[in-house]
């Protein structure tokens, strides 16, 4: 009888531990930021999958407006005629940090291309510190409410952070990378859209 009681106590303790872990994970889950979140991480670990769209199949044009963390107004409709690369990110996101040097290098080396960040989680202090760390040469706008991403949902669903989108010279969606964007992949996508206007 004593052995059975001991086993029951073990089961009760094990169940209690599981419930406690679930509760702890739920408590650590980030607030909804307009992107689907992995519990305790705050981002979807995308696999880097790429979607491309032929010119006749593209949705848009996409118009993104907001205020950059530096205080300047941003309006992508002013960039019509250039290829536009839009990247969602936030400072504590590991794949965002991993891809940042590649985005910076491409932003500094590509003529006829504008880059824009949409930050889904940070206040100005954290975002600007990230931008200084990686010497980011392009603006990012704050979207902690998810309003910017929600406004793009019909044309450009963004369920993962990071996601990188390439818009053609008319502002239409030409390509999307879900998850960390590899340098060679993103460069090829940009070059392909640039070549369309040549």
N, C-alpha and C positions, 0 to 999 in steps of 0.2 A: 504493500500500500504506500509505503514511504517512497518507493521508486517511482510509482505512478504520479504521486503528488509532485515530486521533483521534476518529472517530465512536463507536467502541466505548467509549472512555474517557468520552465525554460521556454515553452511555446509562448506564454503570455509575455515574457520579457522580449523575445524575438519580435513578436508583433508590435510591441510598444516601441522598439527601436526603429522598425520600418516606418511606423506612423510618424515618429519623431523626425526621421530623415526626410520624409515627404513634406512635412510641415516646414522644415528648415529650408528645403529647396524652394518651396512656394514663397516663403518670406523673402528669399534672395532674388526672386525673379524680377527683372527690370520692369519698369512701367512701360505700357504700350507706347511705342514711338513711331508707329506707322509702318513698321517692318515686323515680320514674323520673327520671334525670338527663340533661341535655344536657352533653356532654363539655366540661369547662372552665368551665361556668356553674353547675352544681349545681341546676338547676331545669328543668322543662319549660316552654317558652314557650307556655302555653295561649293559646287565641284568644279567651278571654272567653265561650265558649259557655255557654248556660244550659239546664239541665234542670229542669223543674218536675214535680211529682207531685200528682195529685188525692188528696183525703183517703183515698179507698178503696184507693189503690194504694201508699200510703207504707209504707216499711220502718221497723222500729224496734220499740220505742223505743231510742234511742241513749243509752248511759251512758258518760260520759268522767270518769275520775278521775285525779288527779295532784297534784303539789305545784307551786304557782306559784313563779316565780323569787324572789318576795318572801318565800317560806317558808310561805304559807298553803295549807291543803288546799282542793282544788277537786273538787266532785262535782256534775255537771250534773243528777243526779236531784233535787237540792235546788231546782232551778229549774223544776220541772214547774209549769205554769200560765203561764209566760212563754215568749215566743219566744226561741230561742237561736241566735245566729250564731257559727259555729265557723270560724276562719280559720287555715290553715297558712301559716307564714312562717319566714324567718330573715333576719338583719340585712343580709347582703351580696346578697340577692336583689333585683335592680332593680325588677321589677314589685311586689314586696312593699313596697318603699319608696315607689313611686309611688301605691299604693292606700292607704297608711297614713293620710294626712290625711282621706280620705273615711270610712274605718272609724271613726276617732276622732270625726269630726263626727256620724256616725249614732249611735255609742254614747252620745254626750253629749245627743242630741236626742230619742231614742226611749224613751217610757215603755213598760213591760211587755216589754222586750227585754234579754236578757243577752248579752254578748259574751265569747268565749273564744278565745285564741290557742293554737295548738300549734306550738311551735318545733322544727324538725327538724334543726337544725345547730349551734346556738350554746351556749357555756357561759354561765353567769349574767352574767359581766361584759359580754359583747357584747350579750346580750339586754336587759339592764337599760339599757345605754347607748342602744339603739334606742328603748326605751320612754320614756326621758327626752327624747330628741330630738324625738319626735313627740307627747309628752305623752299617752301611751296610758293611758286610765282603767280598763282592764279587765285581768284576769290572763292570763298565758300560762304553759303548762306545758312543760317540757323533754321532748323525745322524740328524742334523738340516736340511740337504739337502734332506733327505728322500732316499738317495742312498742305504743304507743298506736294508731298508724295501722294496724298489723297486726291489732290487736284489733277494729278496726272494719271489716275487709275484707269480711266477709260481708254487712253491712248498708250500708256506706258506703265503697266503694273510693275511695281518694285517691291517684291516680297523679301528680298535679302539685302543685308548690309555686310560687305560691300556689293554693289552692282554698278557696272560701268556701261553707259549707253553712248553710242555714236550716232549723232544726228547729221544728216546730209546738209548741203548748203541751203536748202529750203526749210530746214528745221524738222524734217521727217525722220522717223526712227529707221536707221539703216542697220544697226547691229546692237546686240546686248550681250554682256558677259555677266553671268550670275556667279558671285563668289570672287575670289582673288583673280585679277586680270594679269596674265603673264605678259611680259614686255613684248615678246615677238608676236604674240597673238594680237594684242591691241594695236601694235604698229601696223600689222598687215591689214587690219580692219580699217584703220585710219587711211592708209595709203590707197586702199581700194576705193574708198569714197572720194578721196582727193582726185584720183584718176578719172572718175566719172565726169568731172568738169573740165578735164584737160582737152 
